[in-house]
Structures are given as structure tokens and as C-alpha cells.
Amino acid sequence: MTPTVQTTLLIAGIGIVGIFIFMVLFYLMIIALDKYLPYQEEKPAEVYLSETEETEEEEIA
């Protein structure tokens, strides 16, 4: 193999390894964000209104 081909393969290998390292770090960052900021499904306004009315009725009774 010529030195040019060896150098080319080395540069390509470093690039591929760099991409995989970035992908792993990005994946871990997504998992960490999901752990510290979990998804909460939003309730429609009607649900909030009905819950508020129920708690007010319980407090009055």
C-alpha cells in the first residue's frame, strides 16, 4: 500500500470513530434530558376546569 492510501484510510478511520463518539454522546445527552425533564402530557382546559370545580365543592362541603 502506498503512503497516500494509508494516510487516507487513517483520516477516514478517525472521521468514522469521531462520528460514532459524537452519536454516543448525543444519545446520552438525550437520555439525561429525558430523565431530568420528563414528558408530561398536557390536559385540555376542560379537565382543569372540572378538577377545580370538584375541589371547590369538596372544600365547601
mmCIF file as gemmi writes it, N, C-alpha and C atoms, coordinates in Angstrom:
data_model
loop_
_atom_site.group_PDB
_atom_site.id
_atom_site.type_symbol
_atom_site.label_atom_id
_atom_site.label_alt_id
_atom_site.label_comp_id
_atom_site.label_asym_id
_atom_site.label_entity_id
_atom_site.label_seq_id
_atom_site.pdbx_PDB_ins_code
_atom_site.Cartn_x
_atom_site.Cartn_y
_atom_site.Cartn_z
_atom_site.occupancy
_atom_site.B_iso_or_equiv
_atom_site.pdbx_formal_charge
_atom_site.auth_seq_id
_atom_site.auth_asym_id
_atom_site.pdbx_PDB_model_num
ATOM 1 N N . MET Axp A 1 ? 0.847 -1.175 0 1 0 ? 1 A 1
ATOM 2 C CA . MET Axp A 1 ? 0 0 0 1 0 ? 1 A 1
ATOM 3 C C . MET Axp A 1 ? 0.896 1.243 0 1 0 ? 1 A 1
ATOM 4 N N . THR Axp A 2 ? 0.452 2.226 -0.706 1 0 ? 2 A 1
ATOM 5 C CA . THR Axp A 2 ? 1.245 3.453 -0.777 1 0 ? 2 A 1
ATOM 6 C C . THR Axp A 2 ? 0.976 4.309 0.455 1 0 ? 2 A 1
ATOM 7 N N . PRO Axp A 3 ? 1.895 5.18 0.801 1 0 ? 3 A 1
ATOM 8 C CA . PRO Axp A 3 ? 1.695 6.041 1.971 1 0 ? 3 A 1
ATOM 9 C C . PRO Axp A 3 ? 0.459 6.938 1.837 1 0 ? 3 A 1
ATOM 10 N N . THR Axp A 4 ? 0.133 7.319 0.623 1 0 ? 4 A 1
ATOM 11 C CA . THR Axp A 4 ? -1.049 8.161 0.431 1 0 ? 4 A 1
ATOM 12 C C . THR Axp A 4 ? -2.324 7.408 0.795 1 0 ? 4 A 1
ATOM 13 N N . VAL Axp A 5 ? -2.43 6.145 0.388 1 0 ? 5 A 1
ATOM 14 C CA . VAL Axp A 5 ? -3.612 5.335 0.704 1 0 ? 5 A 1
ATOM 15 C C . VAL Axp A 5 ? -3.676 5.082 2.208 1 0 ? 5 A 1
ATOM 16 N N . GLN Axp A 6 ? -2.535 4.815 2.832 1 0 ? 6 A 1
ATOM 17 C CA . GLN Axp A 6 ? -2.518 4.602 4.28 1 0 ? 6 A 1
ATOM 18 C C . GLN Axp A 6 ? -2.975 5.851 5.017 1 0 ? 6 A 1
ATOM 19 N N . THR Axp A 7 ? -2.504 6.99 4.604 1 0 ? 7 A 1
ATOM 20 C CA . THR Axp A 7 ? -2.906 8.248 5.239 1 0 ? 7 A 1
ATOM 21 C C . THR Axp A 7 ? -4.394 8.503 5.034 1 0 ? 7 A 1
ATOM 22 N N . THR Axp A 8 ? -4.885 8.212 3.844 1 0 ? 8 A 1
ATOM 23 C CA . THR Axp A 8 ? -6.312 8.388 3.55 1 0 ? 8 A 1
ATOM 24 C C . THR Axp A 8 ? -7.169 7.492 4.434 1 0 ? 8 A 1
ATOM 25 N N . LEU Axp A 9 ? -6.771 6.23 4.574 1 0 ? 9 A 1
ATOM 26 C CA . LEU Axp A 9 ? -7.524 5.306 5.424 1 0 ? 9 A 1
ATOM 27 C C . LEU Axp A 9 ? -7.47 5.731 6.892 1 0 ? 9 A 1
ATOM 28 N N . LEU Axp A 10 ? -6.346 6.251 7.333 1 0 ? 10 A 1
ATOM 29 C CA . LEU Axp A 10 ? -6.228 6.729 8.71 1 0 ? 10 A 1
ATOM 30 C C . LEU Axp A 10 ? -7.172 7.908 8.951 1 0 ? 10 A 1
ATOM 31 N N . ILE Axp A 11 ? -7.188 8.844 8.025 1 0 ? 11 A 1
ATOM 32 C CA . ILE Axp A 11 ? -8.074 10.008 8.167 1 0 ? 11 A 1
ATOM 33 C C . ILE Axp A 11 ? -9.542 9.576 8.15 1 0 ? 11 A 1
ATOM 34 N N . ALA Axp A 12 ? -9.888 8.643 7.256 1 0 ? 12 A 1
ATOM 35 C CA . ALA Axp A 12 ? -11.266 8.144 7.186 1 0 ? 12 A 1
ATOM 36 C C . ALA Axp A 12 ? -11.637 7.419 8.478 1 0 ? 12 A 1
ATOM 37 N N . GLY Axp A 13 ? -10.719 6.604 9.004 1 0 ? 13 A 1
ATOM 38 C CA . GLY Axp A 13 ? -10.985 5.894 10.263 1 0 ? 13 A 1
ATOM 39 C C . GLY Axp A 13 ? -11.194 6.842 11.419 1 0 ? 13 A 1
ATOM 40 N N . ILE Axp A 14 ? -10.366 7.874 11.498 1 0 ? 14 A 1
ATOM 41 C CA . ILE Axp A 14 ? -10.521 8.867 12.572 1 0 ? 14 A 1
ATOM 42 C C . ILE Axp A 14 ? -11.869 9.567 12.438 1 0 ? 14 A 1
ATOM 43 N N . GLY Axp A 15 ? -12.275 9.876 11.218 1 0 ? 15 A 1
ATOM 44 C CA . GLY Axp A 15 ? -13.563 10.525 10.997 1 0 ? 15 A 1
ATOM 45 C C . GLY Axp A 15 ? -14.728 9.65 11.411 1 0 ? 15 A 1
ATOM 46 N N . ILE Axp A 16 ? -14.677 8.378 11.058 1 0 ? 16 A 1
ATOM 47 C CA . ILE Axp A 16 ? -15.762 7.453 11.411 1 0 ? 16 A 1
ATOM 48 C C . ILE Axp A 16 ? -15.841 7.278 12.921 1 0 ? 16 A 1
ATOM 49 N N . VAL Axp A 17 ? -14.696 7.113 13.571 1 0 ? 17 A 1
ATOM 50 C CA . VAL Axp A 17 ? -14.685 6.974 15.036 1 0 ? 17 A 1
ATOM 51 C C . VAL Axp A 17 ? -15.219 8.251 15.686 1 0 ? 17 A 1
ATOM 52 N N . GLY Axp A 18 ? -14.853 9.397 15.146 1 0 ? 18 A 1
ATOM 53 C CA . GLY Axp A 18 ? -15.349 10.665 15.678 1 0 ? 18 A 1
ATOM 54 C C . GLY Axp A 18 ? -16.855 10.789 15.571 1 0 ? 18 A 1
ATOM 55 N N . ILE Axp A 19 ? -17.408 10.344 14.452 1 0 ? 19 A 1
ATOM 56 C CA . ILE Axp A 19 ? -18.866 10.382 14.267 1 0 ? 19 A 1
ATOM 57 C C . ILE Axp A 19 ? -19.548 9.483 15.292 1 0 ? 19 A 1
ATOM 58 N N . PHE Axp A 20 ? -19.035 8.278 15.504 1 0 ? 20 A 1
ATOM 59 C CA . PHE Axp A 20 ? -19.655 7.368 16.467 1 0 ? 20 A 1
ATOM 60 C C . PHE Axp A 20 ? -19.538 7.904 17.886 1 0 ? 20 A 1
ATOM 61 N N . ILE Axp A 21 ? -18.426 8.519 18.235 1 0 ? 21 A 1
ATOM 62 C CA . ILE Axp A 21 ? -18.29 9.114 19.569 1 0 ? 21 A 1
ATOM 63 C C . ILE Axp A 21 ? -19.316 10.233 19.745 1 0 ? 21 A 1
ATOM 64 N N . PHE Axp A 22 ? -19.474 11.069 18.72 1 0 ? 22 A 1
ATOM 65 C CA . PHE Axp A 22 ? -20.469 12.136 18.794 1 0 ? 22 A 1
ATOM 66 C C . PHE Axp A 22 ? -21.87 11.566 18.953 1 0 ? 22 A 1
ATOM 67 N N . MET Axp A 23 ? -22.199 10.512 18.202 1 0 ? 23 A 1
ATOM 68 C CA . MET Axp A 23 ? -23.538 9.924 18.29 1 0 ? 23 A 1
ATOM 69 C C . MET Axp A 23 ? -23.804 9.358 19.679 1 0 ? 23 A 1
ATOM 70 N N . VAL Axp A 24 ? -22.812 8.732 20.284 1 0 ? 24 A 1
ATOM 71 C CA . VAL Axp A 24 ? -22.986 8.182 21.636 1 0 ? 24 A 1
ATOM 72 C C . VAL Axp A 24 ? -23.186 9.314 22.642 1 0 ? 24 A 1
ATOM 73 N N . LEU Axp A 25 ? -22.393 10.366 22.544 1 0 ? 25 A 1
ATOM 74 C CA . LEU Axp A 25 ? -22.549 11.495 23.462 1 0 ? 25 A 1
ATOM 75 C C . LEU Axp A 25 ? -23.912 12.17 23.289 1 0 ? 25 A 1
ATOM 76 N N . PHE Axp A 26 ? -24.346 12.325 22.056 1 0 ? 26 A 1
ATOM 77 C CA . PHE Axp A 26 ? -25.643 12.935 21.788 1 0 ? 26 A 1
ATOM 78 C C . PHE Axp A 26 ? -26.77 12.068 22.355 1 0 ? 26 A 1
ATOM 79 N N . TYR Axp A 27 ? -26.665 10.756 22.195 1 0 ? 27 A 1
ATOM 80 C CA . TYR Axp A 27 ? -27.667 9.833 22.736 1 0 ? 27 A 1
ATOM 81 C C . TYR Axp A 27 ? -27.719 9.916 24.259 1 0 ? 27 A 1
ATOM 82 N N . LEU Axp A 28 ? -26.554 9.946 24.899 1 0 ? 28 A 1
ATOM 83 C CA . LEU Axp A 28 ? -26.515 10.048 26.355 1 0 ? 28 A 1
ATOM 84 C C . LEU Axp A 28 ? -27.09 11.378 26.827 1 0 ? 28 A 1
ATOM 85 N N . MET Axp A 29 ? -26.852 12.445 26.068 1 0 ? 29 A 1
ATOM 86 C CA . MET Axp A 29 ? -27.412 13.746 26.429 1 0 ? 29 A 1
ATOM 87 C C . MET Axp A 29 ? -28.942 13.728 26.324 1 0 ? 29 A 1
ATOM 88 N N . ILE Axp A 30 ? -29.474 13.058 25.313 1 0 ? 30 A 1
ATOM 89 C CA . ILE Axp A 30 ? -30.927 12.946 25.171 1 0 ? 30 A 1
ATOM 90 C C . ILE Axp A 30 ? -31.512 12.156 26.334 1 0 ? 30 A 1
ATOM 91 N N . ILE Axp A 31 ? -30.864 11.067 26.721 1 0 ? 31 A 1
ATOM 92 C CA . ILE Axp A 31 ? -31.352 10.266 27.847 1 0 ? 31 A 1
ATOM 93 C C . ILE Axp A 31 ? -31.316 11.086 29.143 1 0 ? 31 A 1
ATOM 94 N N . ALA Axp A 32 ? -30.241 11.849 29.353 1 0 ? 32 A 1
ATOM 95 C CA . ALA Axp A 32 ? -30.134 12.666 30.554 1 0 ? 32 A 1
ATOM 96 C C . ALA Axp A 32 ? -31.218 13.735 30.579 1 0 ? 32 A 1
ATOM 97 N N . LEU Axp A 33 ? -31.474 14.372 29.453 1 0 ? 33 A 1
ATOM 98 C CA . LEU Axp A 33 ? -32.539 15.375 29.406 1 0 ? 33 A 1
ATOM 99 C C . LEU Axp A 33 ? -33.901 14.753 29.648 1 0 ? 33 A 1
ATOM 100 N N . ASP Axp A 34 ? -34.116 13.564 29.124 1 0 ? 34 A 1
ATOM 101 C CA . ASP Axp A 34 ? -35.392 12.879 29.338 1 0 ? 34 A 1
ATOM 102 C C . ASP Axp A 34 ? -35.559 12.493 30.806 1 0 ? 34 A 1
ATOM 103 N N . LYS Axp A 35 ? -34.46 12.18 31.467 1 0 ? 35 A 1
ATOM 104 C CA . LYS Axp A 35 ? -34.538 11.804 32.887 1 0 ? 35 A 1
ATOM 105 C C . LYS Axp A 35 ? -34.836 13.029 33.758 1 0 ? 35 A 1
ATOM 106 N N . TYR Axp A 36 ? -34.163 14.151 33.471 1 0 ? 36 A 1
ATOM 107 C CA . TYR Axp A 36 ? -34.323 15.336 34.305 1 0 ? 36 A 1
ATOM 108 C C . TYR Axp A 36 ? -35.51 16.195 33.907 1 0 ? 36 A 1
ATOM 109 N N . LEU Axp A 37 ? -35.973 16.086 32.678 1 0 ? 37 A 1
ATOM 110 C CA . LEU Axp A 37 ? -37.13 16.843 32.209 1 0 ? 37 A 1
ATOM 111 C C . LEU Axp A 37 ? -38.106 15.884 31.532 1 0 ? 37 A 1
ATOM 112 N N . PRO Axp A 38 ? -38.82 15.062 32.312 1 0 ? 38 A 1
ATOM 113 C CA . PRO Axp A 38 ? -39.696 14.057 31.697 1 0 ? 38 A 1
ATOM 114 C C . PRO Axp A 38 ? -40.88 14.704 30.981 1 0 ? 38 A 1
ATOM 115 N N . TYR Axp A 39 ? -41.39 14.012 29.992 1 0 ? 39 A 1
ATOM 116 C CA . TYR Axp A 39 ? -42.524 14.496 29.219 1 0 ? 39 A 1
ATOM 117 C C . TYR Axp A 39 ? -43.789 14.365 30.046 1 0 ? 39 A 1
ATOM 118 N N . GLN Axp A 40 ? -44.572 15.422 30.078 1 0 ? 40 A 1
ATOM 119 C CA . GLN Axp A 40 ? -45.86 15.395 30.76 1 0 ? 40 A 1
ATOM 120 C C . GLN Axp A 40 ? -46.921 15.774 29.743 1 0 ? 40 A 1
ATOM 121 N N . GLU Axp A 41 ? -47.876 14.887 29.573 1 0 ? 41 A 1
ATOM 122 C CA . GLU Axp A 41 ? -48.919 15.145 28.596 1 0 ? 41 A 1
ATOM 123 C C . GLU Axp A 41 ? -49.82 16.267 29.113 1 0 ? 41 A 1
ATOM 124 N N . GLU Axp A 42 ? -50.1 17.214 28.248 1 0 ? 42 A 1
ATOM 125 C CA . GLU Axp A 42 ? -50.925 18.348 28.658 1 0 ? 42 A 1
ATOM 126 C C . GLU Axp A 42 ? -52.394 17.946 28.65 1 0 ? 42 A 1
ATOM 127 N N . LYS Axp A 43 ? -53.113 18.438 29.658 1 0 ? 43 A 1
ATOM 128 C CA . LYS Axp A 43 ? -54.536 18.15 29.75 1 0 ? 43 A 1
ATOM 129 C C . LYS Axp A 43 ? -55.307 19.281 29.07 1 0 ? 43 A 1
ATOM 130 N N . PRO Axp A 44 ? -56.451 18.948 28.483 1 0 ? 44 A 1
ATOM 131 C CA . PRO Axp A 44 ? -57.27 20.019 27.903 1 0 ? 44 A 1
ATOM 132 C C . PRO Axp A 44 ? -57.808 20.943 28.99 1 0 ? 44 A 1
ATOM 133 N N . ALA Axp A 45 ? -58.215 22.141 28.621 1 0 ? 45 A 1
ATOM 134 C CA . ALA Axp A 45 ? -58.7 23.121 29.592 1 0 ? 45 A 1
ATOM 135 C C . ALA Axp A 45 ? -59.931 22.61 30.337 1 0 ? 45 A 1
ATOM 136 N N . GLU Axp A 46 ? -60.753 21.808 29.667 1 0 ? 46 A 1
ATOM 137 C CA . GLU Axp A 46 ? -61.969 21.305 30.32 1 0 ? 46 A 1
ATOM 138 C C . GLU Axp A 46 ? -61.637 20.432 31.531 1 0 ? 46 A 1
ATOM 139 N N . VAL Axp A 47 ? -60.568 19.683 31.45 1 0 ? 47 A 1
ATOM 140 C CA . VAL Axp A 47 ? -60.177 18.816 32.565 1 0 ? 47 A 1
ATOM 141 C C . VAL Axp A 47 ? -59.764 19.671 33.758 1 0 ? 47 A 1
ATOM 142 N N . TYR Axp A 48 ? -59.001 20.752 33.508 1 0 ? 48 A 1
ATOM 143 C CA . TYR Axp A 48 ? -58.614 21.633 34.596 1 0 ? 48 A 1
ATOM 144 C C . TYR Axp A 48 ? -59.831 22.276 35.248 1 0 ? 48 A 1
ATOM 145 N N . LEU Axp A 49 ? -60.788 22.697 34.434 1 0 ? 49 A 1
ATOM 146 C CA . LEU Axp A 49 ? -61.981 23.335 34.973 1 0 ? 49 A 1
ATOM 147 C C . LEU Axp A 49 ? -62.797 22.366 35.815 1 0 ? 49 A 1
ATOM 148 N N . SER Axp A 50 ? -62.961 21.131 35.349 1 0 ? 50 A 1
ATOM 149 C CA . SER Axp A 50 ? -63.744 20.156 36.107 1 0 ? 50 A 1
ATOM 150 C C . SER Axp A 50 ? -63.017 19.778 37.405 1 0 ? 50 A 1
ATOM 151 N N . GLU Axp A 51 ? -61.685 19.677 37.386 1 0 ? 51 A 1
ATOM 152 C CA . GLU Axp A 51 ? -60.95 19.374 38.614 1 0 ? 51 A 1
ATOM 153 C C . GLU Axp A 51 ? -61.071 20.517 39.614 1 0 ? 51 A 1
ATOM 154 N N . THR Axp A 52 ? -61.026 21.748 39.13 1 0 ? 52 A 1
ATOM 155 C CA . THR Axp A 52 ? -61.145 22.902 40.011 1 0 ? 52 A 1
ATOM 156 C C . THR Axp A 52 ? -62.527 22.955 40.642 1 0 ? 52 A 1
ATOM 157 N N . GLU Axp A 53 ? -63.571 22.683 39.859 1 0 ? 53 A 1
ATOM 158 C CA . GLU Axp A 53 ? -64.932 22.692 40.396 1 0 ? 53 A 1
ATOM 159 C C . GLU Axp A 53 ? -65.105 21.593 41.441 1 0 ? 53 A 1
ATOM 160 N N . GLU Axp A 54 ? -64.547 20.416 41.212 1 0 ? 54 A 1
ATOM 161 C CA . GLU Axp A 54 ? -64.667 19.324 42.168 1 0 ? 54 A 1
ATOM 162 C C . GLU Axp A 54 ? -63.971 19.661 43.48 1 0 ? 54 A 1
ATOM 163 N N . THR Axp A 55 ? -62.812 20.243 43.431 1 0 ? 55 A 1
ATOM 164 C CA . THR Axp A 55 ? -62.094 20.578 44.672 1 0 ? 55 A 1
ATOM 165 C C . THR Axp A 55 ? -62.802 21.702 45.411 1 0 ? 55 A 1
ATOM 166 N N . GLU Axp A 56 ? -63.398 22.646 44.694 1 0 ? 56 A 1
ATOM 167 C CA . GLU Axp A 56 ? -64.141 23.721 45.356 1 0 ? 56 A 1
ATOM 168 C C . GLU Axp A 56 ? -65.374 23.165 46.043 1 0 ? 56 A 1
ATOM 169 N N . GLU Axp A 57 ? -66.061 22.205 45.414 1 0 ? 57 A 1
ATOM 170 C CA . GLU Axp A 57 ? -67.23 21.594 46.02 1 0 ? 57 A 1
ATOM 171 C C . GLU Axp A 57 ? -66.853 20.816 47.266 1 0 ? 57 A 1
ATOM 172 N N . GLU Axp A 58 ? -65.696 20.133 47.247 1 0 ? 58 A 1
ATOM 173 C CA . GLU Axp A 58 ? -65.256 19.366 48.397 1 0 ? 58 A 1
ATOM 174 C C . GLU Axp A 58 ? -64.886 20.294 49.549 1 0 ? 58 A 1
ATOM 175 N N . GLU Axp A 59 ? -64.294 21.439 49.252 1 0 ? 59 A 1
ATOM 176 C CA . GLU Axp A 59 ? -63.908 22.391 50.289 1 0 ? 59 A 1
ATOM 177 C C . GLU Axp A 59 ? -65.124 23.016 50.939 1 0 ? 59 A 1
ATOM 178 N N . ILE Axp A 60 ? -66.18 23.253 50.161 1 0 ? 60 A 1
ATOM 179 C CA . ILE Axp A 60 ? -67.395 23.861 50.698 1 0 ? 60 A 1
ATOM 180 C C . ILE Axp A 60 ? -68.129 22.862 51.585 1 0 ? 60 A 1
ATOM 181 N N . ALA Axp A 61 ? -68.16 21.594 51.185 1 0 ? 61 A 1
ATOM 182 C CA . ALA Axp A 61 ? -68.912 20.595 51.937 1 0 ? 61 A 1
ATOM 183 C C . ALA Axp A 61 ? -68.264 20.207 53.23 1 0 ? 61 A 1
